[in-house]
Amino acid sequence: MHRTTLTFSYDSVRRAAIVERSVSVEIGDIASDRTAASIDRDGSTVTVDVEASDLVGLRAGQNTWLSLVEVAEGVVDAANR
């Protein structure tokens, strides 16, 4: 099993909570027989743990979750303008 942890720190607990809630709905939809992920938030830090049975799956999982978080951050930024 291969695993990685992606950690995102934000300037506020509110922003971290919005990002965490936005991407956490994808947990059940994206999991497959090769990859799985979990999301946790501690204050203003969001952590995404990605596990995969092989390195190709791990890379794909990382790319997926990095993209999802990036989109959520962009939506938060746009909403605050």
PDB file as gemmi writes it, atoms N, CA and C in Angstrom:
CRYST1    1.000    1.000    1.000  90.00  90.00  90.00 P 1                      
ATOM      1  N   MET A   1       0.854  -1.180   0.000  1.00  0.00           N  
ATOM      2  CA  MET A   1       0.000   0.000   0.000  1.00  0.00           C  
ATOM      3  C   MET A   1       0.894   1.235   0.000  1.00  0.00           C  
ATOM      4  N   HIS A   2       0.512   2.215  -0.799  1.00  0.00           N  
ATOM      5  CA  HIS A   2       1.233   3.484  -0.884  1.00  0.00           C  
ATOM      6  C   HIS A   2       0.314   4.576  -0.351  1.00  0.00           C  
ATOM      7  N   ARG A   3       0.902   5.573   0.288  1.00  0.00           N  
ATOM      8  CA  ARG A   3       0.056   6.640   0.832  1.00  0.00           C  
ATOM      9  C   ARG A   3       0.806   7.954   0.852  1.00  0.00           C  
ATOM     10  N   THR A   4       0.025   9.015   0.801  1.00  0.00           N  
ATOM     11  CA  THR A   4       0.570  10.369   0.900  1.00  0.00           C  
ATOM     12  C   THR A   4      -0.414  11.239   1.669  1.00  0.00           C  
ATOM     13  N   THR A   5       0.109  12.292   2.260  1.00  0.00           N  
ATOM     14  CA  THR A   5      -0.719  13.244   2.979  1.00  0.00           C  
ATOM     15  C   THR A   5      -0.530  14.614   2.353  1.00  0.00           C  
ATOM     16  N   LEU A   6      -1.637  15.230   1.967  1.00  0.00           N  
ATOM     17  CA  LEU A   6      -1.637  16.578   1.422  1.00  0.00           C  
ATOM     18  C   LEU A   6      -2.149  17.507   2.513  1.00  0.00           C  
ATOM     19  N   THR A   7      -1.401  18.544   2.831  1.00  0.00           N  
ATOM     20  CA  THR A   7      -1.775  19.462   3.907  1.00  0.00           C  
ATOM     21  C   THR A   7      -1.933  20.861   3.340  1.00  0.00           C  
ATOM     22  N   PHE A   8      -3.069  21.475   3.649  1.00  0.00           N  
ATOM     23  CA  PHE A   8      -3.390  22.815   3.171  1.00  0.00           C  
ATOM     24  C   PHE A   8      -3.671  23.710   4.376  1.00  0.00           C  
ATOM     25  N   SER A   9      -2.918  24.787   4.506  1.00  0.00           N  
ATOM     26  CA  SER A   9      -3.109  25.729   5.619  1.00  0.00           C  
ATOM     27  C   SER A   9      -3.737  27.002   5.085  1.00  0.00           C  
ATOM     28  N   TYR A  10      -4.716  27.509   5.814  1.00  0.00           N  
ATOM     29  CA  TYR A  10      -5.456  28.692   5.389  1.00  0.00           C  
ATOM     30  C   TYR A  10      -5.334  29.804   6.420  1.00  0.00           C  
ATOM     31  N   ASP A  11      -5.690  31.014   5.987  1.00  0.00           N  
ATOM     32  CA  ASP A  11      -5.578  32.174   6.863  1.00  0.00           C  
ATOM     33  C   ASP A  11      -6.731  32.275   7.865  1.00  0.00           C  
ATOM     34  N   SER A  12      -7.747  31.434   7.695  1.00  0.00           N  
ATOM     35  CA  SER A  12      -8.861  31.462   8.646  1.00  0.00           C  
ATOM     36  C   SER A  12      -9.498  30.080   8.767  1.00  0.00           C  
ATOM     37  N   VAL A  13     -10.103  29.852   9.909  1.00  0.00           N  
ATOM     38  CA  VAL A  13     -10.822  28.604  10.143  1.00  0.00           C  
ATOM     39  C   VAL A  13     -12.023  28.525   9.203  1.00  0.00           C  
ATOM     40  N   ARG A  14     -12.665  29.655   8.956  1.00  0.00           N  
ATOM     41  CA  ARG A  14     -13.840  29.686   8.083  1.00  0.00           C  
ATOM     42  C   ARG A  14     -13.485  29.202   6.681  1.00  0.00           C  
ATOM     43  N   ARG A  15     -12.406  29.730   6.123  1.00  0.00           N  
ATOM     44  CA  ARG A  15     -11.999  29.326   4.771  1.00  0.00           C  
ATOM     45  C   ARG A  15     -11.658  27.835   4.732  1.00  0.00           C  
ATOM     46  N   ALA A  16     -10.930  27.362   5.734  1.00  0.00           N  
ATOM     47  CA  ALA A  16     -10.583  25.937   5.800  1.00  0.00           C  
ATOM     48  C   ALA A  16     -11.839  25.075   5.882  1.00  0.00           C  
ATOM     49  N   ALA A  17     -12.811  25.504   6.666  1.00  0.00           N  
ATOM     50  CA  ALA A  17     -14.051  24.740   6.816  1.00  0.00           C  
ATOM     51  C   ALA A  17     -14.825  24.674   5.505  1.00  0.00           C  
ATOM     52  N   ILE A  18     -14.854  25.781   4.766  1.00  0.00           N  
ATOM     53  CA  ILE A  18     -15.563  25.799   3.483  1.00  0.00           C  
ATOM     54  C   ILE A  18     -14.889  24.851   2.490  1.00  0.00           C  
ATOM     55  N   VAL A  19     -13.568  24.917   2.407  1.00  0.00           N  
ATOM     56  CA  VAL A  19     -12.838  24.029   1.498  1.00  0.00           C  
ATOM     57  C   VAL A  19     -13.058  22.579   1.902  1.00  0.00           C  
ATOM     58  N   GLU A  20     -12.940  22.290   3.172  1.00  0.00           N  
ATOM     59  CA  GLU A  20     -13.111  20.910   3.663  1.00  0.00           C  
ATOM     60  C   GLU A  20     -14.511  20.378   3.346  1.00  0.00           C  
ATOM     61  N   ARG A  21     -15.534  21.177   3.604  1.00  0.00           N  
ATOM     62  CA  ARG A  21     -16.905  20.746   3.316  1.00  0.00           C  
ATOM     63  C   ARG A  21     -17.129  20.566   1.818  1.00  0.00           C  
ATOM     64  N   SER A  22     -16.518  21.432   1.027  1.00  0.00           N  
ATOM     65  CA  SER A  22     -16.696  21.374  -0.422  1.00  0.00           C  
ATOM     66  C   SER A  22     -16.124  20.101  -1.025  1.00  0.00           C  
ATOM     67  N   VAL A  23     -14.949  19.700  -0.585  1.00  0.00           N  
ATOM     68  CA  VAL A  23     -14.322  18.528  -1.202  1.00  0.00           C  
ATOM     69  C   VAL A  23     -14.693  17.221  -0.511  1.00  0.00           C  
ATOM     70  N   SER A  24     -15.137  17.280   0.725  1.00  0.00           N  
ATOM     71  CA  SER A  24     -15.448  16.035   1.445  1.00  0.00           C  
ATOM     72  C   SER A  24     -16.617  15.275   0.828  1.00  0.00           C  
ATOM     73  N   VAL A  25     -17.494  15.964   0.107  1.00  0.00           N  
ATOM     74  CA  VAL A  25     -18.626  15.276  -0.529  1.00  0.00           C  
ATOM     75  C   VAL A  25     -18.166  14.336  -1.637  1.00  0.00           C  
ATOM     76  N   GLU A  26     -16.937  14.495  -2.098  1.00  0.00           N  
ATOM     77  CA  GLU A  26     -16.412  13.653  -3.166  1.00  0.00           C  
ATOM     78  C   GLU A  26     -15.815  12.339  -2.664  1.00  0.00           C  
ATOM     79  N   ILE A  27     -15.648  12.189  -1.370  1.00  0.00           N  
ATOM     80  CA  ILE A  27     -14.987  10.996  -0.812  1.00  0.00           C  
ATOM     81  C   ILE A  27     -15.614   9.703  -1.331  1.00  0.00           C  
ATOM     82  N   GLY A  28     -16.878   9.539  -1.206  1.00  0.00           N  
ATOM     83  CA  GLY A  28     -17.530   8.301  -1.629  1.00  0.00           C  
ATOM     84  C   GLY A  28     -17.615   8.129  -3.132  1.00  0.00           C  
ATOM     85  N   ASP A  29     -17.618   9.251  -3.854  1.00  0.00           N  
ATOM     86  CA  ASP A  29     -17.779   9.184  -5.311  1.00  0.00           C  
ATOM     87  C   ASP A  29     -16.482   8.867  -6.041  1.00  0.00           C  
ATOM     88  N   ILE A  30     -15.350   9.196  -5.452  1.00  0.00           N  
ATOM     89  CA  ILE A  30     -14.082   9.035  -6.151  1.00  0.00           C  
ATOM     90  C   ILE A  30     -13.356   7.748  -5.755  1.00  0.00           C  
ATOM     91  N   ALA A  31     -13.631   7.226  -4.613  1.00  0.00           N  
ATOM     92  CA  ALA A  31     -12.946   6.009  -4.161  1.00  0.00           C  
ATOM     93  C   ALA A  31     -13.128   4.886  -5.180  1.00  0.00           C  
ATOM     94  N   SER A  32     -12.081   4.094  -5.350  1.00  0.00           N  
ATOM     95  CA  SER A  32     -12.143   2.965  -6.274  1.00  0.00           C  
ATOM     96  C   SER A  32     -11.459   1.776  -5.628  1.00  0.00           C  
ATOM     97  N   ASP A  33     -11.319   0.708  -6.385  1.00  0.00           N  
ATOM     98  CA  ASP A  33     -10.637  -0.456  -5.835  1.00  0.00           C  
ATOM     99  C   ASP A  33      -9.125  -0.233  -5.742  1.00  0.00           C  
ATOM    100  N   ARG A  34      -8.609   0.805  -6.397  1.00  0.00           N  
ATOM    101  CA  ARG A  34      -7.175   1.103  -6.360  1.00  0.00           C  
ATOM    102  C   ARG A  34      -6.814   2.229  -5.406  1.00  0.00           C  
ATOM    103  N   THR A  35      -7.732   3.175  -5.177  1.00  0.00           N  
ATOM    104  CA  THR A  35      -7.419   4.326  -4.341  1.00  0.00           C  
ATOM    105  C   THR A  35      -8.537   4.624  -3.352  1.00  0.00           C  
ATOM    106  N   ALA A  36      -8.153   5.277  -2.274  1.00  0.00           N  
ATOM    107  CA  ALA A  36      -9.118   5.743  -1.277  1.00  0.00           C  
ATOM    108  C   ALA A  36      -8.544   7.013  -0.657  1.00  0.00           C  
ATOM    109  N   ALA A  37      -9.419   7.853  -0.122  1.00  0.00           N  
ATOM    110  CA  ALA A  37      -8.967   9.093   0.492  1.00  0.00           C  
ATOM    111  C   ALA A  37      -9.813   9.397   1.716  1.00  0.00           C  
ATOM    112  N   SER A  38      -9.237  10.183   2.603  1.00  0.00           N  
ATOM    113  CA  SER A  38      -9.972  10.695   3.754  1.00  0.00           C  
ATOM    114  C   SER A  38      -9.576  12.150   3.956  1.00  0.00           C  
ATOM    115  N   ILE A  39     -10.493  12.921   4.519  1.00  0.00           N  
ATOM    116  CA  ILE A  39     -10.263  14.347   4.728  1.00  0.00           C  
ATOM    117  C   ILE A  39     -10.502  14.661   6.197  1.00  0.00           C  
ATOM    118  N   ASP A  40      -9.638  15.530   6.728  1.00  0.00           N  
ATOM    119  CA  ASP A  40      -9.778  15.956   8.107  1.00  0.00           C  
ATOM    120  C   ASP A  40      -9.434  17.439   8.173  1.00  0.00           C  
ATOM    121  N   ARG A  41     -10.015  18.119   9.129  1.00  0.00           N  
ATOM    122  CA  ARG A  41      -9.690  19.525   9.350  1.00  0.00           C  
ATOM    123  C   ARG A  41      -9.402  19.737  10.817  1.00  0.00           C  
ATOM    124  N   ASP A  42      -8.323  20.451  11.089  1.00  0.00           N  
ATOM    125  CA  ASP A  42      -7.969  20.847  12.451  1.00  0.00           C  
ATOM    126  C   ASP A  42      -7.745  22.349  12.428  1.00  0.00           C  
ATOM    127  N   GLY A  43      -8.760  23.079  12.856  1.00  0.00           N  
ATOM    128  CA  GLY A  43      -8.667  24.535  12.809  1.00  0.00           C  
ATOM    129  C   GLY A  43      -8.575  25.022  11.383  1.00  0.00           C  
ATOM    130  N   SER A  44      -7.491  25.720  11.059  1.00  0.00           N  
ATOM    131  CA  SER A  44      -7.336  26.287   9.723  1.00  0.00           C  
ATOM    132  C   SER A  44      -6.495  25.413   8.795  1.00  0.00           C  
ATOM    133  N   THR A  45      -6.322  24.155   9.146  1.00  0.00           N  
ATOM    134  CA  THR A  45      -5.550  23.223   8.326  1.00  0.00           C  
ATOM    135  C   THR A  45      -6.429  22.067   7.860  1.00  0.00           C  
ATOM    136  N   VAL A  46      -6.409  21.823   6.559  1.00  0.00           N  
ATOM    137  CA  VAL A  46      -7.142  20.704   5.962  1.00  0.00           C  
ATOM    138  C   VAL A  46      -6.115  19.670   5.518  1.00  0.00           C  
ATOM    139  N   THR A  47      -6.380  18.410   5.859  1.00  0.00           N  
ATOM    140  CA  THR A  47      -5.485  17.318   5.502  1.00  0.00           C  
ATOM    141  C   THR A  47      -6.244  16.293   4.675  1.00  0.00           C  
ATOM    142  N   VAL A  48      -5.650  15.920   3.553  1.00  0.00           N  
ATOM    143  CA  VAL A  48      -6.216  14.879   2.700  1.00  0.00           C  
ATOM    144  C   VAL A  48      -5.210  13.731   2.662  1.00  0.00           C  
ATOM    145  N   ASP A  49      -5.631  12.563   3.127  1.00  0.00           N  
ATOM    146  CA  ASP A  49      -4.796  11.365   3.074  1.00  0.00           C  
ATOM    147  C   ASP A  49      -5.256  10.523   1.893  1.00  0.00           C  
ATOM    148  N   VAL A  50      -4.316  10.172   1.027  1.00  0.00           N  
ATOM    149  CA  VAL A  50      -4.614   9.372  -0.156  1.00  0.00           C  
ATOM    150  C   VAL A  50      -3.850   8.064  -0.044  1.00  0.00           C  
ATOM    151  N   GLU A  51      -4.554   6.956  -0.241  1.00  0.00           N  
ATOM    152  CA  GLU A  51      -3.936   5.631  -0.237  1.00  0.00           C  
ATOM    153  C   GLU A  51      -4.215   4.963  -1.575  1.00  0.00           C  
ATOM    154  N   ALA A  52      -3.229   4.192  -2.041  1.00  0.00           N  
ATOM    155  CA  ALA A  52      -3.412   3.493  -3.312  1.00  0.00           C  
ATOM    156  C   ALA A  52      -2.638   2.187  -3.291  1.00  0.00           C  
ATOM    157  N   SER A  53      -3.099   1.257  -4.099  1.00  0.00           N  
ATOM    158  CA  SER A  53      -2.444  -0.047  -4.166  1.00  0.00           C  
ATOM    159  C   SER A  53      -1.180  -0.013  -5.015  1.00  0.00           C  
ATOM    160  N   ASP A  54      -1.031   1.026  -5.853  1.00  0.00           N  
ATOM    161  CA  ASP A  54       0.167   1.139  -6.682  1.00  0.00           C  
ATOM    162  C   ASP A  54       0.514   2.615  -6.871  1.00  0.00           C  
ATOM    163  N   LEU A  55       1.709   2.880  -7.362  1.00  0.00           N  
ATOM    164  CA  LEU A  55       2.183   4.253  -7.498  1.00  0.00           C  
ATOM    165  C   LEU A  55       1.429   5.047  -8.560  1.00  0.00           C  
ATOM    166  N   VAL A  56       0.997   4.401  -9.614  1.00  0.00           N  
ATOM    167  CA  VAL A  56       0.217   5.089 -10.644  1.00  0.00           C  
ATOM    168  C   VAL A  56      -1.109   5.566 -10.048  1.00  0.00           C  
ATOM    169  N   GLY A  57      -1.756   4.708  -9.276  1.00  0.00           N  
ATOM    170  CA  GLY A  57      -2.992   5.079  -8.607  1.00  0.00           C  
ATOM    171  C   GLY A  57      -2.782   6.194  -7.603  1.00  0.00           C  
ATOM    172  N   LEU A  58      -1.655   6.162  -6.899  1.00  0.00           N  
ATOM    173  CA  LEU A  58      -1.348   7.217  -5.921  1.00  0.00           C  
ATOM    174  C   LEU A  58      -1.189   8.558  -6.629  1.00  0.00           C  
ATOM    175  N   ARG A  59      -0.464   8.560  -7.721  1.00  0.00           N  
ATOM    176  CA  ARG A  59      -0.283   9.806  -8.471  1.00  0.00           C  
ATOM    177  C   ARG A  59      -1.625  10.325  -8.979  1.00  0.00           C  
ATOM    178  N   ALA A  60      -2.448   9.447  -9.503  1.00  0.00           N  
ATOM    179  CA  ALA A  60      -3.770   9.859  -9.984  1.00  0.00           C  
ATOM    180  C   ALA A  60      -4.617  10.402  -8.846  1.00  0.00           C  
ATOM    181  N   GLY A  61      -4.566   9.745  -7.695  1.00  0.00           N  
ATOM    182  CA  GLY A  61      -5.313  10.219  -6.536  1.00  0.00           C  
ATOM    183  C   GLY A  61      -4.838  11.577  -6.064  1.00  0.00           C  
ATOM    184  N   GLN A  62      -3.531  11.762  -6.024  1.00  0.00           N  
ATOM    185  CA  GLN A  62      -2.987  13.064  -5.629  1.00  0.00           C  
ATOM    186  C   GLN A  62      -3.459  14.157  -6.585  1.00  0.00           C  
ATOM    187  N   ASN A  63      -3.355  13.894  -7.877  1.00  0.00           N  
ATOM    188  CA  ASN A  63      -3.775  14.885  -8.868  1.00  0.00           C  
ATOM    189  C   ASN A  63      -5.251  15.224  -8.724  1.00  0.00           C  
ATOM    190  N   THR A  64      -6.065  14.215  -8.489  1.00  0.00           N  
ATOM    191  CA  THR A  64      -7.503  14.440  -8.323  1.00  0.00           C  
ATOM    192  C   THR A  64      -7.784  15.342  -7.139  1.00  0.00           C  
ATOM    193  N   TRP A  65      -7.216  15.018  -5.987  1.00  0.00           N  
ATOM    194  CA  TRP A  65      -7.500  15.785  -4.773  1.00  0.00           C  
ATOM    195  C   TRP A  65      -6.871  17.164  -4.801  1.00  0.00           C  
ATOM    196  N   LEU A  66      -5.701  17.303  -5.411  1.00  0.00           N  
ATOM    197  CA  LEU A  66      -5.117  18.634  -5.572  1.00  0.00           C  
ATOM    198  C   LEU A  66      -6.015  19.507  -6.450  1.00  0.00           C  
ATOM    199  N   SER A  67      -6.560  18.928  -7.499  1.00  0.00           N  
ATOM    200  CA  SER A  67      -7.464  19.672  -8.384  1.00  0.00           C  
ATOM    201  C   SER A  67      -8.749  20.059  -7.675  1.00  0.00           C  
ATOM    202  N   LEU A  68      -9.315  19.138  -6.925  1.00  0.00           N  
ATOM    203  CA  LEU A  68     -10.557  19.435  -6.201  1.00  0.00           C  
ATOM    204  C   LEU A  68     -10.355  20.554  -5.187  1.00  0.00           C  
ATOM    205  N   VAL A  69      -9.270  20.507  -4.464  1.00  0.00           N  
ATOM    206  CA  VAL A  69      -8.990  21.560  -3.475  1.00  0.00           C  
ATOM    207  C   VAL A  69      -8.752  22.891  -4.182  1.00  0.00           C  
ATOM    208  N   GLU A  70      -8.036  22.867  -5.299  1.00  0.00           N  
ATOM    209  CA  GLU A  70      -7.778  24.094  -6.048  1.00  0.00           C  
ATOM    210  C   GLU A  70      -9.081  24.736  -6.531  1.00  0.00           C  
ATOM    211  N   VAL A  71      -9.996  23.930  -7.016  1.00  0.00           N  
ATOM    212  CA  VAL A  71     -11.290  24.450  -7.467  1.00  0.00           C  
ATOM    213  C   VAL A  71     -12.062  25.038  -6.282  1.00  0.00           C  
ATOM    214  N   ALA A  72     -12.081  24.338  -5.160  1.00  0.00           N  
ATOM    215  CA  ALA A  72     -12.781  24.837  -3.973  1.00  0.00           C  
ATOM    216  C   ALA A  72     -12.186  26.162  -3.509  1.00  0.00           C  
ATOM    217  N   GLU A  73     -10.871  26.273  -3.525  1.00  0.00           N  
ATOM    218  CA  GLU A  73     -10.220  27.532  -3.134  1.00  0.00           C  
ATOM    219  C   GLU A  73     -10.619  28.660  -4.091  1.00  0.00           C  
ATOM    220  N   GLY A  74     -10.666  28.339  -5.381  1.00  0.00           N  
ATOM    221  CA  GLY A  74     -11.055  29.350  -6.364  1.00  0.00           C  
ATOM    222  C   GLY A  74     -12.482  29.834  -6.169  1.00  0.00           C  
ATOM    223  N   VAL A  75     -13.370  28.932  -5.821  1.00  0.00           N  
ATOM    224  CA  VAL A  75     -14.766  29.305  -5.573  1.00  0.00           C  
ATOM    225  C   VAL A  75     -14.857  30.196  -4.332  1.00  0.00           C  
ATOM    226  N   VAL A  76     -14.130  29.843  -3.288  1.00  0.00           N  
ATOM    227  CA  VAL A  76     -14.125  30.671  -2.078  1.00  0.00           C  
ATOM    228  C   VAL A  76     -13.611  32.070  -2.406  1.00  0.00           C  
ATOM    229  N   ASP A  77     -12.530  32.140  -3.173  1.00  0.00           N  
ATOM    230  CA  ASP A  77     -11.972  33.449  -3.557  1.00  0.00           C  
ATOM    231  C   ASP A  77     -12.969  34.259  -4.363  1.00  0.00           C  
ATOM    232  N   ALA A  78     -13.617  33.622  -5.331  1.00  0.00           N  
ATOM    233  CA  ALA A  78     -14.593  34.324  -6.171  1.00  0.00           C  
ATOM    234  C   ALA A  78     -15.785  34.811  -5.344  1.00  0.00           C  
ATOM    235  N   ALA A  79     -16.215  34.023  -4.395  1.00  0.00           N  
ATOM    236  CA  ALA A  79     -17.358  34.405  -3.561  1.00  0.00           C  
ATOM    237  C   ALA A  79     -17.036  35.575  -2.632  1.00  0.00           C  
ATOM    238  N   ASN A  80     -15.771  35.738  -2.310  1.00  0.00           N  
ATOM    239  CA  ASN A  80     -15.360  36.805  -1.397  1.00  0.00           C  
ATOM    240  C   ASN A  80     -14.998  38.102  -2.102  1.00  0.00           C  
ATOM    241  N   ARG A  81     -15.146  38.153  -3.416  1.00  0.00           N  
ATOM    242  CA  ARG A  81     -14.814  39.383  -4.158  1.00  0.00           C  
ATOM    243  C   ARG A  81     -15.968  40.336  -4.175  1.00  0.00           C  
TER     244      ARG A  81                                                      
END                                                                             
